[in-house]
Structure formats: structure tokens, C-alpha cells
Amino acid sequence: MSQQNHRPVVRWLWVIYGMIVGMIALGGITRLTGSGLSMVEWAPLFGVVPPLNEADWLATFAKYKQFPQYKLVNQWMTLDDFKRIFFWEYLHRVWGRLIGLVVLLPMLWFWRTGRLEGTPKGRIVAMFFLGGLQGVVGWIMVRSGLVDQPAVSHIRLAIHLLLALFIAQWVLWLILDLQSPPRADVPSRTRRMIIGLLVLVVVQIAWGAFVAGTRAGYLFSTFPTMNGYWWPPAPPEQTALHALFHDPAWLHATHRWLGLLVFGHAIGTAMRLRTAAPGAARLLFATISVQVVLGIATVLSHVQIGLAVSHQLGGALLLSVVTWLLWLTKSEAASR
């Protein structure tokens, strides 16, 4: 099937990609507003119906009061306060279900009408099941904050975010395969640098999730030092390895220094690309520069919500740019 006949499928995939990016933004808002534990039941099939009257709201609020976040943190809340945090988690979950419908129903129609001929059907079908897996992972994450501690596991939060980003890259790669834009020959070393950059960006995003999950971003509102420290003091009674994954101050510091490493590697990669793919080099330079500025601004603003969500979206965009670079380039040796 020609690329022209693939256009409806490609447009559909772009919609899915955009909705996933929107979901990532909603997830950031949900986390920053402390809304993620406001819905204490999963109800995957019937959870789209919100409380419809005062009695429903009181019953939902009563369920919330049984869990640690209310008992230990939010005892001051009135019903109106609860409604505000409930809104973001509800919207986040409904948006996820909407993505599922936008994937499933057009996919079935495209399949029935033969528009998926000549496309990687298995990878398209896999999108739906990856989305279902993401819903399960999301609930496992939420459950971690409904047992003893009024906060979700930062490890599970990172897995949830990384899976969402993986699905977005899966969709983007499908789009690129169907559109088949021209590719660029680059030296093997440049190709390896792009792969290395991809790994670094994924690790940096994971540590960003660790920072978000432990609220470590609020610890230091100064730059370039952290309240005068280039690296915070060693946490008492913790090994360095444990601190790197669990201590909020060390998570914050690791995220900062990893950011500088990613920045340097990205600039080096852009320099290597400037001859074979100058447009790609400029895009990478612009994306990493904006992301660094957003990260610094988020710190200095004491994690202002708009800046923090923009920083999270910047990470998603940077990952997508690197994914595109990986698709765009092929080794000169392999092309001979």
C-alpha cells in the first residue's frame, strides 16, 4: 500500500501520540496538586461515572477519609477541597480510557476496511495492550500510597512514567515507518552517540520521577549550588547506593548532575550531526537548551506547577527528538 493510502492511519497515530503527551501533562498536574490518591478504587469499567449528587460526593469523600493521605496529611480538607483534587485524578483516569477507545475503535474500523494492509498490524495491535498494561501499572502505583504511607512509591511512579513514554515512542516509530522520510548516513560513532544519548535521557527521566515522587524538588531553590552545597551531605545511616535511589537530597543532586551530563552529550551529538543532518542538529540543540532552562526555572520557582509540567513535557519532547534521530540515522558502513 502506498504512503498516500497510509495517510488516514498516520493521522490517527498522530492523534494517539498527542493524547499520550496530553496524558503525561495531566499526570504531572495530578502529582503536583496532590490529587493522585483522591480516588481510592480502580473500577476500570465503571470509573467513568463521577459522583452525581451531594450524597454521592459525601460517600466518595468518606471512602477517601479511610486512607493515610487524609488521616495523616489532609485532615483539614472540606468536601469542596476534596472535589478540587478529585477533579484532576478523575480527568487523568478518564483521559486514559478515552485513549483506549481512540486506539481500539479506529483500529477495528481500519482493519475491517482493509486500510491496515501493508502496515505492521502486530505492532499496531500491541498499542492497545500496552495501554491496558499502563492502566494496571498506574493502579499498582496508586495502591502503594493507600496502605501505610500517604505517598506513592517513587520507583513505581518512575515505571509508570517511563511506560507512558515508551508507548509514545512506539507510536512515533510506527509513524516514521509509515511515512518513511529520507534517512541520513552518519559515521558509526555518531550512531553510537545517539544511542548513548537515548540511554542517558531515559535514566534522567527516571531520576526526575524519583525527585517528583519524593518531593525532592522542593528541598533546594537555588542554582547552581544547592543551598551552598555542590553535593548535599551524606545521609546518616544510609549507604551511598541506597541514598542514590531513595534519599531526597541525593535524588535531587543526582538529577541536577545527570542533567549536565545529558546536556553535554546532546551538544556533542548535535555537533556530530551538523554536516549529515543540520536540521536535526539544530532541533536537538534547541530542545536540550530549552529543557535545561525549564529545569533551572522550575528549581528557582520552588516548583511552580506551570514550569514543572512544562519541564516534564520538555523531557517527553527531548526523548521523542532522540527517538526520531535514532530512526533518521543509519551507519554509513551498514548502508554500503
C-alpha positions in Angstrom: 0.0 0.0 0.0 1.3 3.5 -0.9 2.3 6.1 1.6 -0.7 8.2 0.4 -3.1 5.4 1.4 -1.5 5.2 4.8 -2.3 8.9 5.5 -5.5 8.2 7.5 -3.7 5.7 9.6 -0.8 8.1 10.1 -3.2 10.9 11.1 -4.8 8.6 13.6 -1.4 7.6 15.1 -0.5 11.3 15.5 -3.8 11.8 17.4 -2.8 8.9 19.7 0.7 10.3 20.2 -0.7 13.8 21.0 -3.2 12.3 23.5 -0.4 10.3 25.2 1.6 13.5 25.6 -1.5 15.2 27.0 -1.8 12.3 29.4 1.7 12.9 30.6 0.9 16.5 31.3 -2.2 15.6 33.2 -0.2 13.1 35.2 2.2 15.9 36.1 -0.6 18.2 37.2 -2.2 15.3 39.2 1.0 14.7 41.1 1.8 18.3 41.7 -1.6 19.1 43.1 -1.5 16.0 45.4 -4.5 14.6 43.6 -3.3 11.1 42.8 -4.7 9.4 45.8 -8.1 11.0 45.8 -9.7 8.0 44.0 -9.2 5.0 46.2 -10.9 2.5 43.9 -9.9 1.4 40.4 -13.2 0.4 38.8 -11.8 0.2 35.2 -15.1 -0.4 33.6 -17.4 1.9 35.6 -15.0 4.5 36.9 -16.0 7.0 34.2 -19.1 7.9 36.2 -18.3 10.7 38.7 -20.3 11.5 41.9 -23.6 13.0 40.6 -25.1 14.5 43.7 -24.3 15.5 47.2 -24.9 12.1 48.7 -22.5 10.5 46.1 -19.9 13.1 46.9 -20.2 12.5 50.7 -19.9 8.8 50.2 -16.8 9.2 48.0 -15.3 11.6 50.5 -16.0 9.1 53.3 -14.0 6.4 51.4 -11.1 8.8 51.0 -11.1 9.6 54.7 -10.3 5.9 55.5 -6.9 6.1 53.9 -3.5 7.5 55.0 -3.4 10.6 52.9 -6.5 12.1 54.6 -5.6 10.7 58.1 -2.0 11.9 58.1 -1.9 14.9 55.7 -5.3 16.3 54.7 -7.5 16.2 57.8 -8.1 19.9 57.2 -10.0 19.2 54.0 -13.6 20.1 53.4 -15.8 18.5 50.8 -15.1 21.4 48.4 -11.3 20.9 48.9 -11.7 17.2 48.1 -13.6 18.0 45.0 -10.7 20.0 43.6 -8.2 17.2 44.0 -10.7 14.6 42.8 -11.1 16.5 39.6 -7.5 16.0 38.4 -7.3 12.3 39.2 -10.7 11.7 37.6 -9.7 13.6 34.5 -6.4 11.7 34.3 -8.2 8.3 34.5 -11.0 9.2 32.1 -8.4 10.6 29.6 -6.7 7.2 29.8 -9.9 5.4 29.0 -10.6 7.8 26.1 -7.1 7.0 24.7 -8.1 3.3 24.8 -11.2 4.0 22.8 -9.4 6.1 20.3 -6.9 3.3 19.8 -9.4 0.4 19.7 -12.4 1.7 17.7 -10.5 3.2 14.7 -8.2 0.2 14.7 -11.1 -2.1 14.3 -12.6 0.1 11.5 -9.2 0.3 9.7 -8.8 -3.4 9.9 -12.3 -4.1 8.6 -12.0 -1.7 5.7 -8.6 -3.1 4.7 -6.7 0.2 5.5 -4.2 -1.7 7.6 -2.9 -3.7 4.6 0.8 -3.1 4.2 1.2 -1.8 7.8 2.8 -3.6 10.8 -0.5 -4.9 12.2 1.0 -6.7 15.1 2.8 -3.5 16.3 -0.5 -1.5 15.9 -2.5 -4.1 17.9 0.3 -4.1 20.6 -0.5 -0.4 21.2 -3.9 -1.3 22.7 -2.4 -4.0 25.0 0.4 -1.7 26.1 -2.2 0.9 27.0 -4.0 -1.7 29.1 -0.8 -2.6 30.8 -0.2 1.1 31.6 -3.6 1.2 33.3 -2.7 -1.8 35.5 0.8 -0.3 36.4 -1.0 3.0 37.3 -3.3 1.3 39.7 -0.3 -0.7 41.2 1.4 2.7 41.7 -1.7 4.2 43.4 -2.1 1.2 45.7 1.4 1.8 47.1 0.0 5.1 48.6 -3.1 3.6 50.1 -1.5 1.2 52.5 0.7 2.7 55.2 2.3 5.9 53.7 0.3 8.8 52.2 2.5 8.9 49.1 3.0 6.6 46.1 6.3 4.7 45.6 8.7 6.9 43.6 10.0 3.7 42.0 6.5 2.8 40.8 5.9 6.4 39.7 9.1 6.2 37.5 7.9 2.9 36.0 4.5 4.4 35.2 6.0 7.5 33.6 8.6 5.5 31.6 6.0 3.1 30.3 3.9 6.0 29.1 6.9 7.5 27.3 7.8 4.1 25.8 4.3 3.8 24.4 4.6 7.3 22.9 7.9 6.3 21.3 6.3 3.1 20.0 3.6 5.2 18.3 6.2 7.7 16.9 8.3 4.9 15.4 5.2 3.5 13.7 4.5 6.9 12.2 8.1 7.2 11.0 8.0 3.7 9.4 4.7 4.5 7.6 5.8 8.0 6.4 9.3 6.8 5.5 11.0 10.3 5.4 14.6 10.4 4.0 17.3 9.0 6.2 20.8 10.2 6.8 24.1 8.3 6.6 26.3 9.0 9.6 29.5 7.5 10.9 29.1 4.6 13.3 30.5 6.7 16.1 27.7 9.2 15.7 25.1 6.5 15.7 26.6 5.2 19.0 26.4 8.7 20.4 22.7 8.9 19.6 22.1 5.5 21.3 24.1 6.7 24.3 22.1 9.9 24.4 18.8 7.9 24.4 20.0 5.8 27.4 21.1 9.0 29.3 17.7 10.7 28.6 15.8 7.7 29.9 17.9 7.5 33.0 17.5 11.2 33.6 13.7 11.0 33.2 13.7 8.1 35.7 15.5 10.3 38.3 13.2 13.1 37.5 10.3 10.8 38.5 12.2 9.9 41.7 12.6 13.6 42.5 8.9 14.1 41.9 7.8 11.1 43.8 9.8 12.1 46.9 9.0 15.8 46.5 12.8 16.4 46.5 12.4 19.3 44.1 11.2 21.5 46.9 14.4 20.9 49.0 16.6 23.4 47.1 15.5 26.6 45.3 19.0 27.8 44.5 21.2 27.4 41.4 23.9 26.4 40.6 24.5 25.2 44.2 22.0 23.5 46.5 21.8 25.9 49.4 25.5 26.3 49.2 26.4 22.7 48.5 27.6 21.3 45.2 26.6 17.9 46.7 24.5 17.6 49.8 25.9 15.9 52.9 25.8 12.1 53.1 22.5 11.0 54.7 23.0 9.3 58.1 22.8 5.5 58.4 22.4 5.1 54.6 24.8 3.6 52.1 25.7 5.7 49.1 23.9 3.2 46.8 20.7 3.4 48.9 20.9 7.2 49.0 21.2 7.5 45.2 17.8 5.8 44.9 16.0 6.8 48.0 17.4 9.9 49.8 15.5 13.0 48.5 18.6 15.3 48.7 20.8 12.9 46.8 18.0 12.2 44.3 17.8 16.0 43.7 21.6 16.3 43.3 21.8 13.3 41.0 19.1 14.7 38.8 21.0 18.0 38.5 24.3 16.5 37.7 22.8 13.9 35.3 21.1 16.9 33.6 24.5 18.5 32.9 25.8 15.2 31.6 22.8 14.9 29.2 23.3 18.5 28.1 27.0 18.0 27.3 26.3 14.7 25.5 23.5 16.2 23.5 25.6 19.2 22.4 28.4 16.8 21.3 25.9 14.7 19.4 24.4 17.8 17.7 27.9 18.9 16.7 28.5 15.4 15.1 25.2 15.7 13.2 25.7 19.2 11.8 27.1 18.0 8.5 24.9 14.9 7.7 21.7 16.3 9.3 22.0 20.0 10.0 18.2 20.4 10.7 18.3 17.6 13.2 21.3 19.1 14.9 19.6 22.4 15.3 16.4 20.8 16.7 18.4 18.8 19.2 20.4 21.8 20.3 17.2 23.9 20.7 15.3 21.1 22.6 18.1 20.4 25.1 18.7 24.1 25.7 15.0 24.8 26.4 14.8 21.8 28.7 17.8 22.9 30.7 16.3 26.4 31.1 13.0 24.9 32.2 14.7 22.7 34.7 16.6 25.7 36.3 13.5 27.8 36.3 11.5 25.1 38.0 14.1 24.9 40.7 14.3 28.6 41.2 10.5 29.0 41.3 10.2 26.4 44.1 8.5 24.0 41.7 5.8 26.3 40.3 3.2 24.0 38.7 3.2 25.5 35.2 7.0 25.4 34.9 7.2 21.9 36.4 4.7 20.5 34.0 6.5 22.2 31.1 9.7 20.7 32.3 8.1 17.2 32.3 6.7 17.8 28.8 10.2 19.0 27.7 11.6 15.7 28.8 9.0 13.9 26.7 9.8 16.1 23.7 13.5 15.6 24.1 13.1 11.8 24.3 11.0 11.9 21.1 13.6 14.0 19.3 16.3 11.5 20.2 14.0 8.6 19.1 13.5 10.4 15.8 17.3 10.9 15.5 17.7 7.1 16.1 15.2 6.4 13.3 16.6 9.1 11.0 20.2 8.0 11.0 21.9 4.8 9.8 25.5 3.8 9.8 27.5 4.7 6.7 29.1 1.2 6.9 25.7 -0.5 7.1 24.4 1.4 4.0 27.2 0.3 1.7 
